[in-house]
Amino acid sequence: MINKTKVISTVGPVTAEKEQIKRLMLNGTDVIRINMSHADYNFCRNVVESVNQLNEELKMNVALLMDITGPEVRIGKFVNGEAFFRKGDRVRIYMDEVLGDNTKFSVSYPKMIQYVKYNSIINVKDGLMQMEVIEILQDFFVCEVLNDAIIGSNQNISISGVKFKLPFLSYKDEADITMAHKLNFDFISVPFVECSKHILAINDLLINLQNEHINIIAKVETEDGVNNIDEIVRVADGIMIARGDLGVSVSMERVPGIQKKLIKKAHASGIVSIVGTELMSSMEKMARPTRAEVSDVANAVLDGADAIMLSGETTIGKYPIETLKLVEKIIKSAELDIDYEEYLNTNNLTNDITSIISMNVASAAIKIKSCAIIAPTNSGYTARLMSRFRPCCPIIAVSPNRNIVKSLQLNFGVTPVLIEELNSFDKIIELSKDITLKLISTQPGDKVIITGGYPFNEVKYTNFMKIEEL
């Protein structure tokens, strides 16, 4: 059976080569992510070219997600790319650029020193390392390290309880969004979204670029973002629960409850939800995860997330493919415990024709034990709405538009398939049966439900359902 919960794999130093990207794609990756906090134009272009070539070679439709930097302060570069800090070490933090080591490093925000006070707590890499300020001078301040940690170049840095006055979008962010447009990315994830205006600012940029394809994912990682989630989900195409920075902004014991709340908000609004950060982080160095990490992935699935995201595990980890394979196994097992009838009964949708038909399709799929729902689509609308009902079987969305196919890669349960044309009703039914037989292990007499809007190129809403026996 095809997994319904999607997997995003971030590409980095250990997975940037085409052969490694191919292995990621063949082992369950639905979306390839590039984090622009650690990538440049050449890296980005090379990865995109590899993914596009592999999609053609492998007959796949893996999508592309760009994570822009956003209003975040980062440390500079280290000699050899990283440094080991011991508890009790004293470290100078410079406002001007210096090459870092275990005694000093610089930050990307020269005004940071204005926010520092004696005894301020400095958090590096989502709090992996904490330091206390013990001395403040004109061009740098001195901290005492509070715990052992290995820190790499370009990691985030913050001050507990302090909010920097940074512009929401930098010139680099705007340039990166333009690059995402030129390279035909499918999704952009936007850090530190705290209100609807932040999403609308990105939307305005895309309108100016005449780009109607890119979907905007709001990263919720501050308390203001959590508090304003209702207005955010009204304008975003999806949300990402970025638990690293969120666990610094709020007390970490609140994060699991917030995760559940945000997933429910996204689901009720009909947008996708993504859970990220430290899902399998122990596998960056070890071949096996902890049992707590296995439970974390499973609980994200059971909470109703559309997708989970791997970061360090597939960028710098020693076991990227092994991690991905194990995540796929955990997802497959967790999905057996999903209560699909509960999802169906708790959906509060409007009484329009598309919603009524979609609800009945999901209900019928349970009653007849359908092996698949086929959704021919020109816009992706029917498939997205069906995903919201969380039917018990895969939704195979067939479309002649590659952009639409790739835009569905984050929706729970949707397996998008590119076809040549969407015209004849009879041809689509026969094609749908053939596709189902190729993708899913079936038995004679198994049933599929076909639903969509007909005539395909004229009707903009769902107006039919048809049950076919294989």
N, C-alpha and C positions, 0 to 999 in steps of 0.2 A: 504494500500500500504506500502511496505517495505521502510524505510528511506534509502536514498542513501549515505548521508554524515555520516561518521563513528564517533563513540564516544570512546575516551580513558578515562578510569577512573583510577586515581591513588589510590592505596590502602595504607592506613595508620592506625593510632591507632583506629579510629572509624569504620573501615571497614575490619579489618584484619581477623576477625573470619569467618569461613566457611559459616555460615548462612548469614552474611552480603555480602560476595562475591557472594553468590547465588542470593541475591536480586539485586545486581549490574548487574549480567549476565542476569537475567530475565527481567530487565527493560531497556535494550537497549545497554549495554556495549558490544563493539566489541573487545576491547583490554584492558587487565589489565596491568597497569604500576606500576613498583616498582622503587622508587627513592633511589639510593644507597647512597646518601648524608645523608639519615635518616634511612637506613635499615642495618641490619647485616645479616650474612649468615643464621642463624636460622630463622629469619623473612622471608627471601627470600625463603628458602626451604619450609617452612610451607605454604606460599601463593601459590607457584607453585604446591605443592601436592593438595591443596584444589581446584585449578582451574582444574587440570588434572582429579581429581575425579568427579568434577561437570560436566565437558565436557562429561564424560562417562555416568553419571547418567541422564543428561538432554538432551543427544544427540545433544550437541552444539560443536562449534569449536572456542571458544573465545581464542584469541592469547595472548602472553606474551611479554611485552616490558620492558627492563631494561634500566634505565637512569643512566649512570655512572657519577661519581662526576666531573671529568675533572679538568682543571687548575683553580680552584676557591678557594678563601680564605673564611673560615667560622669561626664564633665565637664559643666559647666553650659551655659548659653546664651551665644552670642556676639552682639555687635552685628551686624546684617545676616545673622545665621545662620552665619557662618564667619569665619575669619581666616587670613592668610598668615604663616607663620613662616619666617624665614631662618636658615640655619646661623650660629651664634654669637650669636643673640638671647638675651637673658635674660628669663625668664618667671617671674612669681610665681604660685604655685598656692595658692589660699585654701581653707580648710576651711569658711568661711562663704560663703553665696551672694553672688556678684558677677556683674555683666554682663561677659562676657569680651571681650577684643580681643587684639592680637598682643603685649601686654605682660603679660597676666594672665588667669586664668580660675579657676573654682571646681570642686570635685568633690562628688559625692553622698554621700561617706563621710567624715564629720568625723574619724574615727580614723585615716585614712590616714597622717597625719603621724607617728603612733607607729611606723609600719613603715619610715619613711624613714631612710636613713643617708647620710653624705657619700659621693659617688661612685656612689650607687644609679642604675641606669638605669631611666628611666620610659618606658613604651611607650604611645603613643596610637594609636587606630584600628588595632588588631592589629599595632602596630609600624611603621605608615606613617611616624610621626614618633617619634624617640627623643630623649630629653633626659637630661642628667646633673645630679644634685643637687649644688649648690655651696654652698648656705647653708640652714640650718634655724633658723627663728624660732618664736615661740610660736603664732601663728595661720596661718602660711603658710611655705612653703619656696620657694627660688629654684633654677631650673634653667637650664642652658645648652643651647640647641637644637643637636642634632648633625647635622641635615639639613633641607633645605628641604621644606616641606609645607603643603598647605591642609587645615585641620581644621574640621569643622562642629560644631554644637551636638550634645550628647548622645552623643558618641563614647565608646567604652570606653577605660579607662586602667588600667594595671597597673604593677607593679614587678617587674623581672626577678628570678626566683628567690624571690619572696615570695608566700605564699598568705594572703589576707585571711580573718579569722574572721567570715564573714558567715553569717546564717541561710540555709538552702537556699531556703526560700520566704518572701518578704516578704508583708506585708499586701496590697500592690499585686498581687502575683502571685495570691494567693488570690481577690482581687476580680476580676481579669482572667479567671481560670478560671471563676468564677461567671458572668461575662458571656458567655464562650464557650458555656457551657451554655445560657443564656437565648437566645442568638442562633443556636443549633444549629450550631456549628462541627463539622467532621468530624475534625479533627486538632489536637492541641496539641503543639508542639515545646518541649522543656524544656532550657534551657542548662546546661552544666557538670555533667552527670550523671556521677557518679564511682562509683556502686555501685547495687545493686538497690533499696536502701532509698529512694533518691531517687525512683525510678519508683513504688514502692509508696505513697509519700506522696501523689503526684498521684492514684494510683488510689483511695486512701481518700477523697480529696476528691470525686471523681466518684461514688463509691458513696454518699456522704452526699447528693449532689445527685440520686441515683437516675438517673444518666446511664450507660447501657450502650452508647452509640453512639460517643463520642469516642475515637479512637485516640491513643495516647501515643507520640511520637517522641522518643527520647533523643538529644540533641546531645552528641557525643563530641568534646571540645575541650581535654582535659587529659591528662597522662600517667597519672594515676590512672584516668581513664575508659578509656584504652586497656588498661591492665593488668588492669582488672576487666571487660573486655568480655564474658567468658563468662557472668557472672552478670547483666549488663545485658540481653543478648539473650534471656535466659530469661523476662524479665518485661515487656519493652517490645514495642510493636507495630511498631517500626521504629527505625532509627538514622540520624542525620545526621552525616556527617563534615564538621564546621565547621572548615575549614582555616585560617581567620584566627587565632582564639585558639589553635588547636592548634599553629600554626606559631610562636607565642610561647612556649607551654608546653614544647614540645620543639624541638630544633634543626630548622630548616625542611627540611634535606635528608632528614630521616626521614619527612616527611609523605607522599610518594608511596608508599612501602612500607607505611606504616600504612594508607593508603587502601585498598590492595589487600587487606590482611589483614582489615580491618573489613568490607569488602563480602563477602568469603568467609564470615566468621562469620555475618553476617546471612542470607546465602543458605542456609547449612547449617541455620540455625535456622528458616527459613521466614518471616522477617520482611523488611520492605522496607528498602532502603538508599538514602540520598540523599547526593549530593555537592554541596557548596555552597561559596561564597566565591571571588570573583575569577576565575570561569570566563571571562568576556568583559569584564573591567573596563576595558580600553582603549576599549571602545565607549561608555563613559560620556561620552567627549569626542570620539571619532573615529568616522567612519562605517565603518571597517574594523577588524577585530581583528588581532592579531598571529598569525603562523603557529603560534607556541607555544600560544596560546589555543585555536586550532582543534584542535590535537593534544590539548590538555587535555580538551576536551569529548569528543572521539572516544575517548580512552583511558578516560574514566569509563564510557562505553558498553561498551567492550570489556572493562573490568574486571568488568562485570556489575551495575552500579548499576541500581536500579529507576527512579530519577529524578535529575534535576539541578535545581539551584535558582539562579535569577537574583535578585540583591539590588539593589545600587546601579545595575546596568544598567537596571532597570525602575522604580526609585524616583526617582532624581535624574539619570539619564543623558539625553543629548540624543537618543539613537536607540533608544528602548525597543522599538518594533515591528520595526525593522530587525534589532536584536539577536535578538529572538525568532524571526524568519523564518530567520535564518542558523543559529541553533542547531538548528532543525527540519531544515534541510538537512544539517547535519553529522551529526545523529543518524541520519537516513535512510541516509546513505552508510556510516556506521560499522556499522550493523546488518547490512549486506550481508556483513561480514567476521566475524560471530559464528559460532562453531562450535557449532551447536545439538546435534549428536550428542555432543560432548564434555560439554556440560552434562547431557545425559540419562544418560550413562555414569558420571558422577561423583556422582550423587545417591545418598545413603545414607539411605533412608527405611525406616520400619517396614513389616512385611508385612501391614498391614491392607488391607481390601477397597478403600477409597478410594485408597490409595497405589498398589496394584497396577493398578487400572483407569486411574488418571491416567498412570502410566508407560507403559502400553500405548497410551493415546490419543496421548501425545506421540510415541511410536515410530511408530505408524501414520500420524500426520500427516506425518512425514518420508518414509515409504515410499510413500504414495499421493499425496504432494505436495498435501495438503489446503489449501484456500484459507482455511479458518477452522475453529475449534473453537467450538461453541455450548454454553454452560453455563447452563441454567436453574437459578436458585438463589433460595432464600429467606433464606439466611444469608451467602452469599458464600464459603463454605468450599471448595466445589469449584473455583471460579475462582482462589482464592488458592493452592490446592495445585497446580493446573495451571500457574500462573505460575512456581512454584518449579522446574518441569521445563523452563522456557524453551523451549516448543515453537516450531517454525519459522514458525507462522502465528498471526494474531491470535486471542485468546480473546474471544469476544463473550458477555459475561455478561448474561443477561436476567433481570430481577427486577421484581416489582410494588412493591417497597419502595424509595422514593427514598433513604432513609438508607443502605441496603445498596449501592445503585448508587454513591452518592458515596463511600462508604468504600473502594471498589475503585479509585479514581482514581490511586492511587500504585503499584499493582501492575503490574509489567512485563508488557507484552503484553495486558493486559486492557482491552477496550473495553466499559464497562458501558452497558446500554441499559434504560431504564424502559419496562415494559409494563403493561397494565391488569390482567391476572390470570395465574395460574400454576396451571392446573387440567388441562385436557384434553391428553393426550399428543399426539394427532394435530394439535390446533390449534397446540401449541408447535412441532412439527416444521415445519409450513407457515409459521408466523410467523418461525421462525428462518431459513428459506430466504429469505423476503422481506427481512428485516433485512440478511442477508449481501449480497444483490443491491444494496441501497441503499448499503451502506457500502464495498463492495469491488468493484473492477473484475474481473469474472469472464468465463469463456468457457463455452459449452455443454459439459457433461460434467465440469466441475469438481466436486470433492467437498468436502463438509463433514462433520465428525464432531460428533455431538450426544452430550453426556455429562452425567450428573447423578444425582440420587437420585429414584426414583419408587416410590410415589406422591409427588408434589411437596410436599404439605403434611403428609406423615406421616414419611417417611424422612429421617433426619438424616445420612446418609452417601451417597457415590456408589456406585451399584450397576448402572449400565448405560452402554454406549456403542453408538452406532448411526451407520453411515456412509450418507449420502444424496448422491445425484447431483443437481446443479442443472440 
